[in-house]
Amino acid sequence: MKFALVYQCGIADVFAVDEHLLCAKGRNGKLRNARREVQSDFRSCEVFCQGLIRGGAVVLVASCNRAGDISDCTWTSGLDDCPFRDEARPVFTKSEKINWDW
């Protein structure tokens, strides 16, 4: 089970993904699509992901500084360049950052 916690402008999304990809082209292919599980405030999505991790899922953190539906957008690994990064409390699988496939 693979998921992505994607921080957006003031909200967050949790996507089930077949592969951890940042680029929209590969992620939306027939076998690599992103399926939104939750869209809510940061904290609700973070708690949801903590439950996923405890259940054995791999959750990677990304961000997308765009409005609207971001399932078709390219995501950015981590939160370093985001204006909303101070509000986020990301969760990581095994308490470490895992590299995304490119």
C-alpha positions in Angstrom: 0.0 0.0 0.0 1.5 3.3 -1.1 0.1 6.8 -0.3 1.1 10.4 -0.7 0.4 13.1 1.8 0.4 16.2 -0.4 0.2 19.6 1.2 -1.6 22.3 -0.8 -2.4 26.0 -0.2 -4.1 25.7 3.2 -5.4 22.1 2.8 -3.9 18.7 2.4 -4.7 15.7 0.3 -4.0 12.0 0.8 -3.7 10.0 -2.4 -3.5 6.2 -2.8 -0.9 5.7 -5.5 0.3 2.7 -7.4 3.8 4.2 -7.6 5.4 7.1 -5.8 6.0 9.6 -8.6 6.2 13.3 -8.5 5.4 13.9 -12.2 1.8 14.0 -13.3 2.5 12.2 -16.6 3.7 9.0 -15.0 1.4 9.1 -12.1 -1.8 9.4 -14.2 -0.8 6.5 -16.5 -2.9 3.4 -16.5 -1.0 1.7 -13.7 0.3 4.8 -11.8 -2.8 6.8 -11.0 -3.5 8.9 -7.9 -6.8 8.3 -6.2 -7.8 10.9 -3.6 -8.7 9.3 -0.2 -9.0 12.4 1.9 -9.0 16.2 1.4 -9.1 18.2 4.6 -7.1 20.5 6.9 -3.4 19.6 7.5 -3.9 18.0 10.9 -6.7 15.7 9.8 -4.7 14.4 6.9 -1.6 14.0 9.1 -3.6 11.9 11.6 -5.1 9.8 8.8 -1.6 9.1 7.5 -0.4 8.1 11.0 -3.1 5.5 10.9 -2.0 4.3 7.5 1.6 4.0 8.6 0.6 2.0 11.7 -1.3 -0.3 9.3 1.9 -1.0 7.3 1.4 1.5 4.4 4.3 3.6 3.0 3.4 7.3 3.1 5.5 9.9 1.4 5.2 13.7 1.8 5.0 16.1 -1.1 3.6 19.5 -1.7 1.9 21.4 -4.5 1.6 25.2 -4.3 -1.5 25.3 -6.6 -5.2 25.7 -6.1 -7.8 23.3 -7.4 -7.6 19.6 -8.1 -3.9 18.7 -7.9 -4.2 15.0 -8.9 -3.0 16.0 -12.4 -0.3 18.4 -11.2 3.4 17.8 -10.7 4.2 17.6 -7.0 7.3 18.7 -5.2 9.2 16.5 -2.7 9.0 17.8 0.8 8.0 21.3 2.0 11.2 23.4 1.8 9.9 25.9 -0.7 6.3 26.2 0.4 5.0 29.3 2.1 2.7 27.2 4.3 5.5 24.9 5.6 5.4 26.2 9.1 1.9 25.0 9.6 2.6 21.4 8.5 3.5 18.6 10.7 4.3 15.8 8.2 4.5 12.2 9.1 7.1 9.9 7.6 7.2 6.1 7.3 9.8 4.7 9.7 10.5 8.2 11.0 12.7 9.1 8.0 12.2 10.7 4.6 12.0 8.3 1.8 13.2 9.3 -1.7 10.6 9.5 -4.4 11.1 7.7 -7.7 11.7 10.1 -10.6 
